[in-house]
Amino acid sequence: MASSNVKEKKPSAGKFFKGVRSEVKKVTWPTRKDVWQYTLVVLAMCFVSAVTIGALDAIFKFLFNLFA
């Protein structure tokens, strides 16, 4: 293998943060209304999941007590 005299440059922190800043500018941010709608959907799904798991837990508890 031939040796190379070319040194690899270390990426600098300044270039990194400059790149991050340019990428963040490209992001399409949601509106306040969209964020509220997404939040309500997440909370509703959490509630539905909790009720479903609670109901299944109660059903299985009843069945195990019935046959135990």
N, C-alpha and C positions, 0 to 999 in steps of 0.2 A: 504494500500500500504506500502511495506517495504521501509525504507529509505536506501539510498546507501551512503557509505562513500567514494566512488570513485569520485575524482574531474575530471571534463573534462578539458583537456589541451587546452590552447589557441593556435591556429596555429600562428607560428612566421612568421615575414616578410621574414626572411632568407630562410626558407623552401619554402615559396611561390615563391620567385624569383628563387630559385634553380629549382623548378618544372617547372616554366615558361621557363627557359633556356633549360631544357631538352626537353620540348615539341617543342620549336622553332627549335631545331636541327633536329627534325623528319620531318619538313615541306619540301616538295619538291618545291623549288623556281623556278619560270619560268625563261627562258632565256631572254636575252635582245631582241632577235628577237620575241619571243612570246609576250612580253609586248608591243612592237610596233604594232604587228598584232592585239592584243586585243584593243589597243587604237584606231587604225584606224577603227575597226569594231564599237566601241562605237560612235566615231565621225560621221561615216557614218549613223548609225541608228538615231542619234540626228538630223542630217540634213534631213533625209527622214521623220522623225516625224514632224519636223518644217514645211517642205514644205506641207505635208499632212494636218496638222492643219490649215496652212495659206490658202490653197486651199479651204478647207471646210468652213472656215470663210468667204472667199470671195463669195463662192456660196450661203451660207445662207444669207449674207448681201444683195446680189443681189435679192434673192427670197423675202426677207422681204420688200425690197424697192419696188419690183414689185407689191406686193399685199397690200402695205400700202397706 
